[in-house]
Amino acid sequence: MSNRVPTRFVKTLLRMVGDKGYNFSLVLSDAGLDFDPLNESDPAYRSEISAMQYSRIYQSVLRLLQDETFGTTGSELVAPGAFRMMCYCIISCDNLGQAIQRAAEFYRTFFGENSQLYANFSDQFARVGYRTMARNERPRVEAADAYGLSMWHRFFGWLCGRPIELKRVDFSGDTPERLEKYEKLFGCPLYFNQAHDLLYFDSACLGWSVVHTEHSLREFLRTAPYQLLMMETSPEANNISAQVKAMIGHDFSHGFPGFEAISSALKMSAPTLRRRLKREGTTFQQLKDEARCEASKLCLVRPELSINEVALQMGFTDPSAFHRSFKKWTSQTPGQFRASRRVSKR
């Protein structure tokens, strides 16, 4: 998955803030953007921004509006935090099928008909999406339509800690411009002018275990939608190490999830998990180091955090130990990495 996001995705978020009377210049500054995404004539305008910049803008808008939808619906929520509450409702489900059914029930309870999550399972396919879309004013499929379905696809994969291969995607609108972008996004046949907007995937995926916990969910919600944007969606990435890494997450301020807990969540013994990881050329320690390295980089690009504060968030009580570990991972000290990022933004 590319770590770039089209700038046009930011425009809707900024308009939401502007419509409420907020000045979004501080939102852009906090995300490290040096141009106005609503002004394409701005000399500094760029057509893409980083996934982290998008996520930081999203989180700022979320705090201002006190709402969480991840761009998955076009309707107004009945109560603030509905997506967050839906996540907590489904995180204890045993498998993906149960989670989708519970999510659909949640949306039937709190959402209008146009934005209810539709789910239909057969022996061959699971179909999930939106049964009704208002297309009177926009008959052509737009980026927002694809983005909403893509976020659900990635969210389901995140729940299971592995990518879900799509068999087809239906859209109720006309064929969009730049069709190749949509084909690349989903990696499967696309059908237009269909009855509903739906994702199709193999029903066997419904039996996959939900591998996350309330702890990893809290970290997911704190940085969303970054983890979804960065998810590997290729079926070739469907391996046990990807699932373990997803469960390790990026929040280490309260320690790491234990190896025994992870093997139990994956429904296998600890020796079996070690053998599986060895066959894939890695170890639990290597995966922890990779996860902590990625999380360190995400924190170091946040100028409001001192390097010592980053060390604490990564679970290091001794800042010098963090310096040594980070240099081992990246061949740079935390200060050198932060300085290089400042230079790259100019």
C-alpha positions, 0 to 999 in steps of 0.5 A: 500500500502506498503511503500517499493519499490524494489531497482531494480526500482532505477537502471534504474534511476541511469543508466540514470544519469550515461549515461549522465556523472553525478556522482550519489553518491550525489543523493544516499547520499541525499536520505539517502542510504548507499549502491550502488543499482547497486552493489548487492555484496555490504555488505549493499545492500538491496532488498527494500528501502522506498517509500520516498527514491525512490521519493527523488532519482527520484526527484534528477534525475528529476532535473539533467535530467530536465524531468518528466515521472514518469517511465510511458513511454519508449520513449524520450520526445520531450520537457522537462517537458512533463508529467508536462505539460500534468498534467496541461492540464488535471487538469481542466477536469470535470471527469476522462473520459475527463482527460484520453482522453485529456492525450491520445491526448497529448501523440499522439501529443508529443510521438512516436507510441510505447509510445502513451497512448491508450484509448478505452471506451465501455459501460462495460469497459474502456481500457487504456494502450499501444497499441504497445510495442517493445518486440523483445528483451524482450518477457517476461514481466518485472517489468518496464512494470508492474510499468508503468501501475501501475503508470497510474492506481494510477495516475487516482485514485489520480485524483479522490481521490479514488481507481479504482478497476481493472477488468483485466490487459493485457500484450503483453509479456510472463508470468513473473517470480515471477508471484505472485508479479504482481498479488499482485500489480494489485489485478485482473486477469492478461492475457499474450501474449495479443495484447496490454498492457492494464488496464481494469476498469468499465466504470462507473469510467469515470464519477467520478469527478477530485477533484484536483486543480492546487494547489494540482497538484503542491504539487503532482509534487513536491513530485512525485511519493511518493503519488502514491506509498503510495496510497491505491488501495483497493476498500475497501478504496473507501470512502469520507474521502479518497477523502477529505484527497487526496484533502487536500494534503501535502503542507500547506505553503500557508494554507489549502483548505477550507471545502466549496471549498472541498465540492463544488469540491465533488459536495455536500453541506457542511452539507452533507459532514459533515454527510458523514464524521461523518458516516465514524467516522471522521471529517474534522479537524481530516483529516487535522491533519492526513494530516499535521502529515504525511507531517511533518514526510516527511519533518523531514526526510529531514536533510537540513530543520531545524525544524523551517523551517518544522514548516513554511512549515506546516503553523505554524507561531509559532514553539512552536505551531508546537512542541505542535501539533506534540507531540499531534499527535505522542507522540514525539517532532519533534526533538525526531522523527528526532533523532529516524529516524537517529538511525533507518537508522544505 
